[in-house]
Amino acid sequence: MAQDKVTTVEDANLVAYLVTKGFVAIPYIKEAKDSDQRRVIWDVQGDIEPARQEFYGNVNGIRDFVRSLKEVRQDMHTMRGMTTTNKEVD
């Protein structure tokens, strides 16, 4: 049964999209066997394949949005690291 299907997903952006589509995503920590690295991954319940294809197929520009959001966050991080700015604060 498709509802019983569980898929492990590592892409946080895909998980966020799946959650907006009504899927249940359960996070947990995955530890690498040969290092001290820990990652958060999700078990997503249900048949996610159609929604995964939408996401990676850039339906409604979702991947464009994700790329732009990453750029904006990078700009914010860069600006926070600067000691001075060219814009005066009122």
C-alpha positions in Angstrom: 0.0 0.0 0.0 1.4 3.4 -1.0 0.5 5.0 2.4 2.8 2.5 4.2 5.7 3.4 2.0 8.6 5.3 3.7 11.3 7.1 1.8 14.5 8.5 3.4 15.3 12.0 2.2 18.4 14.0 2.8 17.5 17.2 0.9 16.0 19.7 3.4 14.5 21.7 0.5 12.8 18.7 -0.9 11.5 17.8 2.5 10.1 21.3 3.0 8.3 21.0 -0.4 6.9 17.6 0.5 5.6 18.9 3.8 3.8 21.7 2.0 2.2 19.0 -0.2 0.8 17.3 3.0 3.4 14.6 3.6 4.6 13.6 7.0 8.3 13.9 7.5 10.0 12.5 10.6 13.5 13.8 11.2 16.3 11.9 12.8 20.1 12.0 13.2 22.3 9.9 10.9 25.9 9.4 12.1 28.6 8.6 9.6 30.3 5.3 10.5 33.8 6.4 9.8 33.7 10.0 11.1 32.2 12.3 13.7 29.8 13.9 11.2 26.1 13.9 12.1 23.3 14.8 9.6 19.6 15.3 9.9 17.6 13.2 7.5 13.9 12.5 7.2 11.7 9.5 6.8 8.8 10.7 4.6 5.6 8.7 4.7 3.7 7.9 1.5 4.5 7.8 -2.2 6.6 10.9 -2.8 7.6 10.2 -6.4 5.1 12.5 -8.1 5.9 15.4 -5.8 9.7 14.7 -6.0 9.3 14.9 -9.8 7.5 18.2 -9.4 10.2 19.6 -7.2 13.2 18.6 -9.3 11.2 19.5 -12.5 10.9 23.0 -11.2 7.1 23.1 -11.3 5.9 26.6 -10.6 9.5 27.7 -10.3 10.1 26.0 -6.9 13.8 25.3 -7.6 14.3 28.8 -8.8 12.8 30.0 -5.5 15.1 27.7 -3.5 18.2 29.0 -5.5 17.2 32.6 -4.9 16.6 32.0 -1.2 20.1 30.5 -0.9 21.6 33.5 -2.6 19.7 35.9 -0.3 20.8 34.0 2.8 24.4 34.1 1.5 24.2 37.8 1.0 22.8 38.2 4.5 25.7 36.1 5.9 28.3 38.2 4.0 26.8 41.4 5.2 26.8 40.3 8.8 30.5 39.6 8.4 31.3 43.0 7.2 32.5 45.6 9.8 31.2 48.6 7.9 28.5 49.3 5.4 28.0 52.0 2.7 24.4 52.6 3.9 23.8 55.0 6.7 21.4 54.0 9.4 18.6 56.5 10.2 
